[in-house]
Amino acid sequence: MSAQNTPLVQAIQQRRSVRGFTQEPVPSEIINEILTLAQQSPSNCNVQPWKVLMASGESCNELRNTLKQAFVSGTPMNPDFSALPKFEGAMRDRQMDCAFALYGAMGIERSDKPGRLQATARNYEFFDAPHVLFITMQRDFSPSIAVDVGMYAQTLMLLMSAYGIGSCAQASTAYYPDIVRDFFNEPQESGILFGISFGYEDKTVAANKASTQRADISEVVKIKS
Ligand SMILES: Cc1cc2nc3c(=O)[nH]c(=O)nc-3n(C[C@H](O)[C@H](O)[C@H](O)COP(=O)(O)O)c2cc1C
């Protein structure tokens, strides 16, 4: 078997952000299998600094309602970790392309502010997913530890992809960290990095038609031979 046809390569190729889910829950045995496999992720000195807070079914609905209410009522956001920087140059272009792809698929014009607001609000509805999980890291840890947690999160999402489960990483759901901490009865030092909504893709949802591109490796790799 060539490397191109391995399940890993297929999982990487298939994975993309899913922003519309069916109500069908993912069986808990499958979720446990994925979470167990994701524990294979590497980390500095094998400290495994990630922690996952997961809600399904009614709990997921309760958290969805609370976060949505915070967003629509204009509750001030106070992320534990600094929000996105102001991107410039190629990164700004890619950020714009990403927004155009999503709003384009959803039929939202750039000038349509209420439409864009509604699209943003979908984050707090977890795009109707039957499950959400939050990836956390101790708040005083440095970016060198966030690297470990990022590797874990990508392992998790690739595993979901391999199991035919759609997911969307969502920094936006971490903008009300106190709500998430209260909900899971987590201590203050537990920093909320981002959420991941997951479940089975609803292929009829327009947002799921969005597709993003990637830069050529010549833009991101410097090789000296
Ligand atoms: C850490 C992280 C945070 C993200 N936050 C959001 C978010 O809040 N809302 C959203 O719709 N997508 C979010 N995304 C998804 C990205 O927009 C998406 O990964 C990117 O555009 C590439 O598209 P793809 O995932 O379909 O390949 C996030 C992705 C990552 C890795």
Ligand as a Chemical Component Dictionary entry (heavy atoms), coordinates in Angstrom:
data_LIG
# 
_chem_comp.id                   LIG 
_chem_comp.type                 NON-POLYMER 
_chem_comp.pdbx_formal_charge   0 
_chem_comp.three_letter_code    LIG 
# 
loop_
_chem_comp_atom.comp_id 
_chem_comp_atom.atom_id 
_chem_comp_atom.alt_atom_id 
_chem_comp_atom.type_symbol 
_chem_comp_atom.charge 
_chem_comp_atom.model_Cartn_x 
_chem_comp_atom.model_Cartn_y 
_chem_comp_atom.model_Cartn_z 
_chem_comp_atom.pdbx_ordinal 
LIG C1  C1  C 0 -7.662  27.012 16.939 1  
LIG C2  C2  C 0 -8.722  27.225 15.880 2  
LIG C3  C3  C 0 -9.777  28.082 16.152 3  
LIG C4  C4  C 0 -10.810 28.244 15.209 4  
LIG N1  N1  N 0 -11.883 29.021 15.534 5  
LIG C5  C5  C 0 -12.955 29.052 14.691 6  
LIG C6  C6  C 0 -14.158 29.714 15.089 7  
LIG O1  O1  O 0 -14.272 30.298 16.160 8  
LIG N2  N2  N 0 -15.216 29.660 14.237 9  
LIG C7  C7  C 0 -15.158 28.997 13.027 10 
LIG O2  O2  O 0 -16.162 28.979 12.304 11 
LIG N3  N3  N 0 -14.026 28.384 12.622 12 
LIG C8  C8  C 0 -12.939 28.380 13.424 13 
LIG N4  N4  N 0 -11.799 27.694 13.070 14 
LIG C9  C9  C 0 -11.772 26.965 11.796 15 
LIG C10 C10 C 0 -10.868 27.651 10.776 16 
LIG O3  O3  O 0 -11.536 28.755 10.224 17 
LIG C11 C11 C 0 -10.506 26.616 9.706  18 
LIG O4  O4  O 0 -9.773  25.584 10.287 19 
LIG C12 C12 C 0 -9.698  27.213 8.559  20 
LIG O5  O5  O 0 -10.423 28.186 7.870  21 
LIG C13 C13 C 0 -9.256  26.127 7.566  22 
LIG O6  O6  O 0 -10.395 25.495 7.028  23 
LIG P1  P1  P 0 -10.665 23.939 7.201  24 
LIG O7  O7  O 0 -10.659 23.633 8.672  25 
LIG O8  O8  O 0 -12.019 23.721 6.598  26 
LIG O9  O9  O 0 -9.575  23.208 6.501  27 
LIG C14 C14 C 0 -10.739 27.563 13.965 28 
LIG C15 C15 C 0 -9.647  26.729 13.703 29 
LIG C16 C16 C 0 -8.651  26.561 14.637 30 
LIG C17 C17 C 0 -7.507  25.624 14.332 31 
# 
loop_
_chem_comp_bond.comp_id 
_chem_comp_bond.atom_id_1 
_chem_comp_bond.atom_id_2 
_chem_comp_bond.value_order 
_chem_comp_bond.pdbx_ordinal 
LIG C1  C2  SING 1  
LIG C2  C3  SING 2  
LIG C2  C16 DOUB 3  
LIG C3  C4  DOUB 4  
LIG C4  N1  SING 5  
LIG C4  C14 SING 6  
LIG N1  C5  DOUB 7  
LIG C5  C6  SING 8  
LIG C5  C8  SING 9  
LIG C6  O1  DOUB 10 
LIG C6  N2  SING 11 
LIG N2  C7  SING 12 
LIG C7  O2  DOUB 13 
LIG C7  N3  SING 14 
LIG N3  C8  DOUB 15 
LIG C8  N4  SING 16 
LIG N4  C9  SING 17 
LIG N4  C14 SING 18 
LIG C9  C10 SING 19 
LIG C10 O3  SING 20 
LIG C10 C11 SING 21 
LIG C11 O4  SING 22 
LIG C11 C12 SING 23 
LIG C12 O5  SING 24 
LIG C12 C13 SING 25 
LIG C13 O6  SING 26 
LIG O6  P1  SING 27 
LIG P1  O7  DOUB 28 
LIG P1  O8  SING 29 
LIG P1  O9  SING 30 
LIG C14 C15 DOUB 31 
LIG C15 C16 SING 32 
LIG C16 C17 SING 33 
# 
